[in-house]
Amino acid sequence: MTQSIIKISKSDHMIAKLSAIAVALAIIDFFIPSPIPGVKPGIANIIILFTIYKYDFITGVWVSLLRVLVASMILGTFLGPTFFLSLMGAVMSLLSMYFLKDINKAFMSVIGLSVVSSSAHVLGQFLVVRLWIIPHDGILYLLPLFLLSSLIFGVVNGLIVENLLARKLNG
Amino acid sequence: MIRKLLFIRKFKTGDWLIITLTSFLIVLSMFMWWDLPDGKYIEIEKGQSTLGTYSINQDRIILVDGQIGQSQIEIKNGKARIKKSPCRKQYCVHQGWVNKKNQMVVCLPNYVSLFIIGDKKNYDSINY
């Protein structure tokens, strides 16, 4: 038997564990009923933010993109419109986090970052919807509602991450 | 109780700044996209065929013979509605007045629909 050439490092294991939690949260997220289709709490973002604060940004990117890929495969939306919406949302929120992650922690906590990233997620999705899926201005009628929900859930998720970071977690 | 409310302290200046900015964005987008332009004409369709286009500023009542009976469409004060319909559920009547561009009232049982249009018709797919 040939030896495996790929060395699996400790951080690979960590990414796998964190992604697994993120995927689980994304699937719970999928099954939460919501009054407006598409308005979701986005609880998987808790893990992404936690990873970026606890470890580093690259790990966060890995966890986020793996979550999109694996969750879409489990839910059966892989390469469908929902997948691209989810991907664009993830990419946009990662971009916004990239620009804001180095802001002094005394000035802005993870709550602000959470709100920015969830708003960026919504804006990215609307970009895809407007340009590709429903190319009509009427869809923008829903934008204020989605932004409002992203603000509310952004604050809630941010507070959850804040509490998670304050705790001593093992493993 | 007060200890529970202490989470407010976790919000730093930057967080408040971001929350304010996002709220501003929400209000801005409401002003931008919740104010739809008013329509200029109404177009009445029966099945696939257009029965006629009427100005929304001219008050009148139009009688349309649909699949199961006669629908009454009323145009008044720059708004339009289906006033009477022979259908059972009366969804079209309960929808009430419409006057914004691209709005529509559809009565599926009677095959009658009315669209509010601006200067030109925006296409949408509707098939019976």
Interface residues (C-beta under 8 A of the other chain):
Chain A: I103 A106 F107 M108 S109 I111 G112 V115 V116 S119 H136 D137 G138 L140 Y141 L143 P144 L147 L148 S150 L151 G154 V155 G158 L159 E162
Chain B: F7 K10 F11 K12 T13 G14 D15 L17 I18 I19 T22 S23 L25 I26 V27 S29 M30 M32 W33 W34 L36 N102 N122
